[in-house]
């Protein structure tokens, strides 16, 4: 799995989305008062949200290395590992709190 070009590409896109969130979100929180569907950054944020949702789904299928260094490919074990690991963090982080604000204010 670590030699697949798709995963390297996916990880690069993931890092780009994380960098965008890390750089743009603090600016938005501090200086942008109202951001709605007419703002292009609103749609970039929706794209990033969608990317992270797809990434979360992918995590239910990606093999992982156990403590011994062997790749685990059993789908049940992969699901259990993800649910017990980063699932809660990923789930909370993809909730579009800014979108809820836009919907409630309109």
N, C-alpha and C positions, 0 to 999 in steps of 0.2 A: 503493500500500500504506500509506503513512503517514496516509492519510485514512480508513481503515476503522475503524469504531467497535469492531468485535470486537478488533482489535489493540490499541487503546487500553485496552479493558476487560481484555484478557489481560495487558498490561504492568502495569496497576494491580494485578491479582491476583498477578502475579509479584513486584512490589515488596512487597506485603503479606507474601507467603511469605518473601521474603528478610529483611524486618524481623523477622518472627517468629523465624526461625532465628538472626539476629544477636543478638536480645535473650534468647531462651529457652535456646539451647544452652549459652552460658557458665554460666548458672545451673544447668542440669542437670549439666554436667560437674563443677562445683564443689560442689554441695550435695545432689544427688539420688543416693542410693546404688543403689537397685534400682527400676527402672521396668518394669512388666510390662503385659500386656494388660488388667489390671483398672484401670489408671490412664488417665483420660481424655486426659492429655497425650500418652500413648503413641499414641493413635489420631489425635490432631491431627498428630503427627509423621508418621504413616503417610500421612495425607491430603496433607501437604506433600511427602513423598517422591513420592507418586503424581502430584501436580501437576508436579513437576520432571521426572519421567519423560515425561509427556505433552508438556511444553515442549521436551524434548530431541527427541522425535519430530517436533514441529512445525517445529523448526529445520531439518529436512531438506527442508521444503517452502516456507518463507518466502523471498520474494525479498529480495535485498540490493542495496545501491548499490555500484557499483565505484568506482575511483579518480576517474573522470571525472564521477561523480554520476548515471550512468544506472542504472536498475533492471535487474538481471539476473534473468530469469525462467526460464532454461534449467535444467531439473531436474538434469541432470548437473553443471552448473557450481555450482548451489546446494549439492549434496551435497559436491562437491570442496572448496568454500569452507569449509563447516562442518567437514568432517573435518580440514582443514589448520588450522583456527582453534581454536574453543573446544570442539570435541567431547571431547578428552581431559580438559579441566578439568571439563566438564559431567558426563562419565561418572564420574569419580572422586568428584565432589561428590554424586552421587545414590546412591552405595553406602551402604546403611543399616547402618553399623557398629554402632549401638546395637541393632538387631534381631538381628544376628549374636550379640552378647553375650547377649541374652535366650534365643535358641535354644540356645546352648552351655551356658548355666547351668541349663536345665531338663532 
